[in-house]
Amino acid sequence: MRGMKLGLGLALVLVSAPATAQISAAGGLAATVPGASPGVPPPGAPVGPATPLAPAAASNEPASDATAPQVPPPAPYRAPTYHSAPTYAPVYGAQPASPEAAPMYPPARYDRAEKKQDEEIDPWLRPSFGFRLGGYSFRNVDEDGDTKWNEAQTGGIGAFGTLDFGHYVYSELGLDFYSSDGGAVEREGIDRFSTAITGAVGVRMFPKFVITPNVHIGLGAQFNKVEAVELGIDETRLDPVMFIGVGVEGNIGDHVRLGLNVRFLAAFYAEVAEPPPGNLAAPGELENDFGPAAQAQLFFRYAL
């Protein structure tokens, strides 16, 4: 009889699993059964008030089925903006990222006025200065009728400044110094020294390209000091000068320019006059001749 009672008691223990009852923070009774999922009551167990999983994601609507697990609804969709990354909540119960923590993205569309503010705008008036070297000589027809450009040949250096009006039109003011080369002094017997003050206006084509051609026209005044030692003549004259020219310059960066000008001048030059006929012993005199001349210049220019 005693063994029968012991076997019956053991069977009751195996059938009924022990359960530990605990009172939740919300005041409800929740049963914790070994092997069961946390927060989900076993079938047939008394169900008390539901314990919310996450206070921030709890639903305000009561569950239709008292025995169903309490699952928070998905976070609301947040439309993307131009300056913040789209924030989604693909996992139930996850919180969307804050706009402050989202990475910054450039806007999909640009306002044209704002885009111009970010770009460097070229000034409408842009000055520059430079230096140049070169020379010129007048057209000469020798005794055989051959045309040469070697009359009153000079060479020298100069400085100039320009002012650009936009990208195409510019003005120039220059100061140049010239002197006769040794060959011209021996050939003509005249030593020349000239100071020229000139101004010009011109137009540049393709100013944004690496190579920029230009055309220009100008005029000025030239102080000519002429000395003929054999004739005992030393004179200083002020003569006008006019020119038209073409040029080309290479753009090295945004400021440096290297170029070449070729100009055709109309100017005065001094030469020894022929003695009058029948009086070969009469000494010669200096006379001013007006004629065409050709000029070439290499220059360096720095744009501010």
C-alpha positions as CSV (number, residue, x, y, z in Angstrom):
1,M,0.0,0.0,0.0
2,R,2.8,2.4,0.8
3,G,4.6,1.7,-2.5
4,M,1.4,2.4,-4.4
5,K,1.0,5.8,-2.8
6,L,4.6,6.6,-3.7
7,G,4.1,5.7,-7.4
8,L,0.9,7.8,-7.6
9,G,2.7,10.8,-6.1
10,L,5.6,10.5,-8.6
11,A,3.2,10.4,-11.5
12,L,1.4,13.6,-10.4
13,V,4.8,15.3,-10.2
14,L,5.7,14.3,-13.7
15,V,2.4,15.4,-15.1
16,S,2.3,18.8,-13.5
17,A,5.3,21.0,-14.4
18,P,6.3,23.4,-11.6
19,A,5.5,27.1,-12.4
20,T,6.8,30.2,-10.7
21,A,4.4,33.0,-10.4
22,Q,5.7,36.6,-10.2
23,I,4.0,39.9,-10.1
24,S,5.0,42.2,-13.1
25,A,5.9,45.9,-12.8
26,A,2.5,46.7,-14.3
27,G,0.7,44.7,-11.6
28,G,-0.2,41.7,-13.8
29,L,0.5,38.0,-13.2
30,A,2.9,36.4,-15.8
31,A,3.8,32.7,-15.7
32,T,7.4,31.7,-16.6
33,V,7.6,28.1,-17.8
34,P,10.9,26.5,-18.7
35,G,11.3,26.3,-22.5
36,A,8.7,29.0,-23.2
37,S,9.5,32.3,-25.0
38,P,9.9,35.3,-22.7
39,G,6.8,37.5,-22.7
40,V,4.5,34.8,-24.3
41,P,2.2,33.0,-21.9
42,P,1.6,29.2,-22.4
43,P,-1.7,28.0,-23.6
44,G,-4.3,27.8,-20.9
45,A,-2.4,30.0,-18.5
46,P,-4.3,32.9,-17.0
47,V,-3.5,36.1,-18.8
48,G,-3.1,39.4,-16.9
49,P,-2.6,42.9,-18.3
50,A,0.0,42.8,-21.1
51,T,3.5,44.0,-20.3
52,P,4.7,46.4,-23.0
53,L,7.9,45.4,-24.8
54,A,9.2,48.9,-25.4
55,P,7.5,52.0,-24.0
56,A,8.5,54.1,-27.0
57,A,7.0,51.7,-29.5
58,A,3.9,50.6,-27.6
59,S,0.6,50.6,-29.5
60,N,-2.4,52.7,-28.3
61,E,-4.9,50.2,-29.9
62,P,-6.0,47.2,-27.8
63,A,-5.1,43.8,-29.2
64,S,-8.0,41.9,-30.9
65,D,-6.8,38.7,-29.4
66,A,-6.0,38.7,-25.7
67,T,-3.8,35.7,-26.2
68,A,-1.7,37.1,-29.2
69,P,1.8,38.4,-28.5
70,Q,2.1,42.1,-28.2
71,V,4.1,43.3,-31.2
72,P,4.7,47.0,-31.8
73,P,3.6,48.4,-35.1
74,P,6.3,49.5,-37.7
75,A,7.6,53.0,-37.4
76,P,6.0,55.5,-39.7
77,Y,7.6,56.1,-43.1
78,R,9.6,59.3,-43.2
79,A,9.9,61.0,-46.6
80,P,13.5,61.8,-47.6
81,T,14.6,65.4,-47.9
82,Y,17.3,67.0,-50.1
83,H,19.7,67.6,-47.2
84,S,19.3,64.4,-45.2
85,A,19.4,60.7,-45.8
86,P,16.1,58.8,-46.1
87,T,15.3,57.2,-42.7
88,Y,13.5,53.9,-42.7
89,A,12.6,51.4,-40.0
90,P,12.9,48.0,-41.8
91,V,12.9,46.1,-38.5
92,Y,9.8,46.1,-36.3
93,G,10.3,48.1,-33.2
94,A,13.5,49.9,-34.5
95,Q,13.6,53.6,-34.1
96,P,14.4,55.8,-37.2
97,A,17.7,57.6,-37.2
98,S,17.6,61.2,-36.1
99,P,18.2,63.9,-38.8
100,E,21.2,65.1,-36.9
101,A,22.9,61.6,-37.2
102,A,22.0,61.1,-40.8
103,P,24.8,61.7,-43.4
104,M,24.6,64.9,-45.5
105,Y,23.9,64.5,-49.2
106,P,24.1,67.2,-51.8
107,P,20.7,68.4,-53.1
108,A,19.4,66.7,-56.2
109,R,18.8,70.0,-57.9
110,Y,20.7,73.3,-57.9
111,D,19.4,76.8,-57.9
112,R,21.3,78.6,-60.6
113,A,21.7,81.7,-58.5
114,E,23.3,79.7,-55.7
115,K,25.6,77.9,-58.1
116,K,26.9,81.2,-59.4
117,Q,27.8,82.2,-55.9
118,D,30.1,79.2,-55.5
119,E,31.9,79.9,-58.8
120,E,34.6,82.4,-59.2
121,I,33.2,85.4,-61.2
122,D,35.7,87.2,-63.4
123,P,35.8,90.9,-62.8
124,W,34.5,93.2,-65.6
125,L,37.6,95.4,-65.4
126,R,40.9,93.5,-65.1
127,P,44.2,95.3,-65.2
128,S,47.5,93.8,-66.2
129,F,51.1,94.9,-66.7
130,G,54.1,93.5,-68.7
131,F,57.4,93.9,-70.4
132,R,58.4,93.5,-74.0
133,L,61.4,93.6,-76.3
134,G,61.7,93.9,-80.0
135,G,62.5,96.4,-82.8
136,Y,61.4,97.8,-86.1
137,S,62.9,98.9,-89.4
138,F,61.6,100.9,-92.4
139,R,61.1,99.8,-96.0
140,N,64.1,100.5,-98.3
141,V,64.5,100.1,-102.0
142,D,68.2,99.8,-102.9
143,E,69.9,100.8,-106.2
144,D,69.1,97.5,-107.8
145,G,65.4,97.9,-107.1
146,D,65.2,95.3,-104.4
147,T,62.9,95.9,-101.5
148,K,64.4,95.4,-98.0
149,W,63.2,96.2,-94.5
150,N,66.5,97.4,-93.1
151,E,66.3,101.2,-93.2
152,A,66.8,103.0,-89.8
153,Q,66.8,99.6,-88.0
154,T,66.4,99.8,-84.2
155,G,65.8,97.5,-81.3
156,G,64.8,98.0,-77.7
157,I,62.7,97.2,-74.7
158,G,59.5,98.6,-73.1
159,A,56.9,98.4,-70.4
160,F,53.1,98.4,-70.9
161,G,49.9,98.1,-69.0
162,T,46.5,96.9,-70.2
163,L,42.9,97.1,-68.9
164,D,40.4,94.5,-70.0
165,F,36.8,95.4,-70.4
166,G,35.2,92.0,-70.0
167,H,36.8,89.1,-71.9
168,Y,37.2,90.6,-75.4
169,V,37.9,94.3,-75.5
170,Y,41.1,95.8,-74.0
171,S,43.1,99.0,-74.0
172,E,46.9,99.4,-73.7
173,L,49.3,102.1,-72.7
174,G,53.0,101.6,-73.4
175,L,56.4,103.2,-73.0
176,D,59.3,101.9,-75.2
177,F,62.9,102.8,-75.8
178,Y,64.8,102.1,-79.0
179,S,68.3,102.6,-80.3
180,S,70.1,101.9,-83.6
181,D,72.0,98.7,-83.9
182,G,75.6,98.7,-84.9
183,G,75.0,97.6,-88.5
184,A,72.7,100.5,-89.2
185,V,75.1,103.1,-87.8
186,E,77.9,101.9,-90.0
187,R,75.7,101.7,-93.0
188,E,73.9,105.0,-92.7
189,G,76.3,107.1,-90.6
190,I,73.4,108.0,-88.2
191,D,72.9,107.0,-84.6
192,R,69.3,107.1,-83.4
193,F,67.7,106.9,-80.0
194,S,63.9,107.0,-79.6
195,T,61.4,107.1,-76.8
196,A,57.8,106.2,-77.8
197,I,54.6,106.7,-75.9
198,T,51.7,104.8,-77.4
199,G,48.2,103.8,-76.7
200,A,46.1,101.1,-78.4
201,V,42.7,99.4,-78.3
202,G,42.2,95.8,-79.3
203,V,40.0,92.7,-79.4
204,R,41.0,89.3,-78.1
205,M,39.4,86.2,-79.7
206,F,38.9,82.9,-77.8
207,P,40.0,84.4,-74.4
208,K,39.3,81.1,-72.5
209,F,41.5,79.0,-74.8
210,V,45.1,78.2,-74.3
211,I,46.1,80.2,-77.4
212,T,44.4,83.6,-77.7
213,P,44.9,85.7,-80.9
214,N,44.2,89.5,-81.0
215,V,44.0,92.4,-83.3
216,H,44.8,96.0,-82.2
217,I,45.3,99.5,-83.5
218,G,47.0,102.5,-81.9
219,L,48.9,105.7,-82.2
220,G,51.3,107.8,-80.2
221,A,54.3,110.2,-80.2
222,Q,58.0,109.4,-80.6
223,F,60.9,111.5,-79.4
224,N,63.8,110.9,-81.8
225,K,67.3,112.0,-81.0
226,V,69.4,111.8,-84.2
227,E,73.2,112.2,-84.3
228,A,75.4,112.3,-87.4
229,V,78.9,112.6,-86.2
230,E,80.5,113.1,-89.6
231,L,78.1,115.9,-90.4
232,G,78.3,117.5,-87.0
233,I,74.5,117.2,-86.6
234,D,72.6,116.5,-83.3
235,E,68.9,117.0,-83.4
236,T,65.9,116.0,-81.3
237,R,62.5,115.7,-82.9
238,L,58.9,114.9,-81.9
239,D,57.2,112.8,-84.5
240,P,53.8,111.1,-84.6
241,V,53.5,107.3,-85.0
242,M,50.5,105.1,-86.0
243,F,50.3,101.3,-86.2
244,I,48.0,98.3,-86.7
245,G,48.9,94.9,-85.5
246,V,48.0,91.3,-84.8
247,G,49.2,89.2,-81.9
248,V,48.9,85.9,-80.2
249,E,49.5,85.0,-76.6
250,G,49.6,81.7,-74.6
251,N,47.6,81.5,-71.3
252,I,49.7,79.9,-68.6
253,G,47.3,79.6,-65.7
254,D,45.0,82.4,-64.8
255,H,47.6,85.2,-64.6
256,V,50.6,84.6,-66.8
257,R,50.6,85.4,-70.5
258,L,53.4,85.0,-73.1
259,G,53.0,86.3,-76.6
260,L,54.1,87.8,-79.8
261,N,53.0,91.0,-81.6
262,V,53.6,91.9,-85.3
263,R,52.9,95.5,-86.1
264,F,52.9,97.7,-89.2
265,L,53.9,101.3,-88.5
266,A,53.6,104.5,-90.3
267,A,56.2,106.9,-88.9
268,F,58.9,109.4,-89.6
269,Y,62.6,108.7,-89.7
270,A,65.7,110.8,-90.4
271,E,68.2,110.2,-93.1
272,V,71.0,112.1,-94.8
273,A,69.8,114.2,-97.7
274,E,71.5,113.9,-101.0
275,P,73.6,117.0,-101.9
276,P,72.1,119.2,-104.6
277,P,73.0,118.4,-108.2
278,G,76.3,120.1,-109.4
279,N,77.5,120.7,-105.8
280,L,79.1,117.5,-104.8
281,A,81.2,119.3,-102.2
282,A,78.2,120.6,-100.3
283,P,77.7,118.9,-97.0
284,G,74.5,116.8,-96.6
285,E,71.7,117.6,-94.3
286,L,69.2,115.5,-92.3
287,E,65.7,115.3,-93.6
288,N,62.6,113.6,-92.3
289,D,61.0,110.9,-94.4
290,F,57.6,109.3,-93.8
291,G,57.3,105.6,-94.6
292,P,56.0,102.2,-93.6
293,A,57.9,100.1,-91.0
294,A,57.6,96.5,-89.7
295,Q,57.9,95.7,-86.0
296,A,58.0,92.4,-84.0
297,Q,57.7,92.2,-80.2
298,L,58.0,89.4,-77.7
299,F,56.1,90.2,-74.5
300,F,55.3,88.9,-71.0
301,R,52.1,90.0,-69.3
302,Y,50.7,89.4,-65.8
303,A,47.0,89.8,-65.3
304,L,45.8,90.8,-61.8
